[in-house]
Amino acid sequence: MLYFVETYFAIHYLILAFLASLGTLQLVATCYELQGLSLIGLPRWSRWGYILGSALIAGGFIWFFLNTPNLLSPGPAGSELMVLMGLGTAVALVSTLTWASVREKIRVKQGNPLPEPDVNTRGLDLLREMSILQAWQQSRKLTPIEAKAHQPRHPEVQ
């Protein structure tokens, strides 16, 4: 059974996990040029993504340590911290994908065309040029024959 001791501590840790995960996702999006994971898109000056990611991580830790009273008293441990970190990370990922999808939808409505991905592009590579929502919508447009043609071929085992 989970025992979070103090509610404020659990909430503060959840916010820390959210901000640290959000910052980490921005660093990854900038490093690997994943437009579909970026909160700000991919600016010409890529340092903005690194600055945003670092600020979110550092800001989360600074806020946590300055605003959490009795930090060294007994609090959540092991499984409680794992649940809070997992929940914070999941919320950060969903928030990032949602915001990136909204940002890309606005960009397309402003007249910037959606790029056609290479037929061999799969997985996270799709997020280099489009949001998760755009990738999902594009995959839904494929006919069953086209979808089968795009599946990787595996040598048959004899």
N, C-alpha and C positions, 0 to 999 in steps of 0.2 A: 504494500500500500504506500502511496506517495504521501509525504508529509513535508509541506513547504514552509513550516515554522511561521514566519512572518509574511503576510500578504504583500506588503510594500517591497520586501526584498525580492520575492518572486517576480513581481511586476517590473522592478528595476532591472533584474537580470534578463528578463524577456526583452525589454527595450534594448539593453546592451547587445544581446544576441542578434536582434533584428538589425541594429545599426552596423554592427561588425560584419554581419553576413551581407548586408546591402553594399557596404564599402568593398568587401572582397569581390562581389559580383561585378562591381564597376571596374576594379583593377583587372579582372579577368577579361571583361568585355573590351577594355582599352588595349590590353596586351595582345589579344588574339583578334582584334578588330571585328568583334561580334556586335553589329549594329542592333540586332534583335535582343540583346541583353543590356544595352546601354541606356541609361536614363536621359542622357543629353545627346544621343546620336554620336556620330563619329566626326567631331570637329576637325578642321584642318590642322589645328594645333593639338596634338594628342595629349599634351600634358594636362589639359583640362580634366580628362578622365582620371588620370593618376592623382591629380589634386583633389577631385571630388571623392574618389575612393579612399584616399588617405585621410581626408578630413572627416569622413563618416566614421571610419574606424577609430581614429584618435579622439574625435568628439564624443563618440559613444563611451569610450573608456574614461575620458576625463569627466563626463557627466556622471557616469556610474560611481566613480570613486569620490566625487565631491558631494553627491546628493544621496548617498546611501548611508544612513546612520547605523551605528553598531555593526560595521562591516566585518569586524573580526570576531563577533559573537557567533555562536553556532547558528547555522542556517541550513538551507537545502544542501544536500550532498548527493553524490553518485547519480542514482536514477532520476532524482528530481531535476538536477542540473542538465542531464541528458535530454529529458523531456522538454525543458524550457529552451535549450539550445536548438533542438530539432524543430520545435514550434516556431521559434524566431527565424530560423533559416528558411523554413517552408513559407512563412508569411513574406519574408524578403524576396524569395524567388517568385512567388505569385505576384507580388507588388511590382517587381521589376518587369516581368513579362507583360503584365497588364499595362503599365505605363508605356513601355516600349511599343506595344501594339497601338495604343491610342496615339502616341507621337507619330508613328509611321502612317497611320490612317489619315492624320491631319496633313502630313507631308504629301501624301498621294492626292488628297483633295485639293491641295494648292497647285497641282499641276505637275508634280514630279512623278514620272512614270515608275511603276513597279518593275524592277529588273526581272528578266526571265532567267531562272537558274539553269545551270547545266543539268542535263538529265541524270548525270552520274553523281550529282551533289546530294549528300545524305547527312542526316544527323545535325550536329551543331554547325556544320559548314553552311547550312541553309540560313542560319542566323547572321551570317556575314552581310547579307544584302537585304534581309527582310525580317519582319517580326514573326513570332510564333503563330499569331493569328493568320497572317498572310500565308505562311507556309502551310498551315492546316487548310485554309481555303483553297490554295492552289492544288493540294493533294486531293481534295474532294472533287475538283474539276476533271481529274483524270478518268477516262473511261476504264472499265475493267481490263480491256485489252491493253491499253496504254500502261496501266498499273502493273500488269503482268510483265510487260516488256521492260519496265524499269527495275524489276526485281533482279538482284544479283544471281548469277548462275553459279551453281555449285557442281563440281564434277560428281558424277554418279559413283556411288560406292558399289563395287562388284564383289 
